Amino acid sequence: MNLQCQHCRQINSIPNNAGNVQFRCYNCGAFLPKPVASSSDTSEAVGLIGGAALGAAIGGPVGALIGAVIGVMIGREAKTDG
């Protein structure tokens, strides 16, 4: 996982399973912010909206429903780093 130092803007690489360990910046020595656990709720919402918009543009109301379902399925499978 990569974290950016709030003091010098240096990108620091830390282990993914760090737990509650506090890390220091490699460049300036300032403490890095604690990593925030991400959830897939945002990806699902973006998939829902994007799929519905694309489906509505192509197939009307029925296309919007089908696009929304497919968009949620794609958003649920989205993987993010960090």
Secondary structure, DSSP 8 states (H G I E B T S, - for coil): -EEE-TTT--EEE--TT-TT---B-TTT--B--------SHHHHHHHHHHHHHHHHHHHHHHHHHHHHHHHHHHHHT-----
